[in-house]
Amino acid sequence: MTRGWLPCGDYHQEYAKDHGWWQTNVIKGKMILLLLIVSVGFPLSLGEYWLGVANMIGYTALGALGVQLLIGYAGLITLGHAAFIAVGAYTSTLLILRFPWPQFIISWGLGYPISIIIAAIVAGLWSVLFGLPSARVKGFYLILTTMAAQFITVDFILTQYISRIGGRGQAFSLPPGTIKIGPWLIDSDLKVYFLMITLLTLTVMFMCNLLRTRVGRAWVAIRDNDIAAETLGINIVWYKLLNFFVAGFIGGIAGAFWVANLAALSPEHFPWSWSLWLVGVILIGGAGIDGAIFGSIFMVMVMEILQIIAIPLSEYWPIVFVNFAYIKDMAFGLAICAFLIYEPRGLSYRWWQVKNYFNLWPFSY
């Protein structure tokens, strides 16, 4: 007999049940509670400032999920993921501002939703272009290839050519009323928050399902030992390029979402340091999809707390506020070093231990 309140008492006879998302009624209840907190509790309790922080966490998580897919699931190290996020942001912006949509699409508010899908596809294809060298190189050389994607895309193409379309200088202005989904204008932090929750939930569901398929198992096999995977009949070139496409696709979604949170879009929003930041997020968060989310929450909250502390200190030591960017970089580096030394498996592993302790209590060890 299956006991819905004690996970260690469940015995599944089918593969689908063994890999189900919500295997007990207790887990279903916890997920429903989490959904209520995220969709109702946070919007009602958080002010404008903390809603903005939550939106930043969601944006970071969307970007980190693509990096986690490359590094964590396929073993393809990247240091240029900000380039694909930038491609998604600029594609969505150009489609909104410059593309001659039919009048019914504009009237029904479908321009921005369609631009998200197209931006994700374009970013995925652009990612595949720079993933082609992964068929011949890996490790340190692949790192250099992805760094080249950052410099070619952001520092050259976007800065020197794309951002100058229409004589706008270096930035595309996004006046109020530009971002619209159906009859709803995305013109406040609260509406951006609901958009973020929707996109993040759909992306997580997509990744969870994909990673349980043959494709996901092939990526893990390539990560663990690509020679053995090829011996078993896995086309490693195809699956590596597919991994780059899906990671770029998710990055394009992140970039298209971030457009809704900006008044103007500039290449300065996608520096190389943002690529490093996303890698640091998954190092701190640990393996898995939850690692990307935990790492995003941790890093964004740490930086916000540092800023809250620095503002009153700047009244007595103005140099603190002036050099706050360097303080953030220092905290980022210290956090990575601390986690690599004291918690190398990241926050997701600690969360797994906490869950097991309570699920197995009083027989936990």
Buried (B, 14 or more C-beta within 10 A) or exposed (E): EEEBEBBEEEEEEEEEEEEEEEBBEBBEEEEEEEEEEBBEEBBEEBEEEBBBBBBBBBBBBBBBBBBBBBBBBBBBBBBBBBBBBBBBBBBBBBBBBEEEBEEEEEEBBBBBBBBBBBBBBBBBBBBBBBBEBBEEEBEEEBBEBBBBBBEBBBBEBBBEEBBEEEEEEEBBEBEEEBBBBEEEBBBEBBBBBBBBBBBBBEBBEBBBEBBBEEBBEBBBBBBEEBEEBBEEEBEBBEBBBBBBBBBBBBBBBBBBBBBBBBEBBBBEBBBBEBBBBBBBBBBBBBBBBBBBBBBBBBBBEBBBEBEEEBEEEBEEEEEBBEBBEEBBBEBBEEBBEEBEEEEEEBBBBEBBEEEBEEBEEEEEE
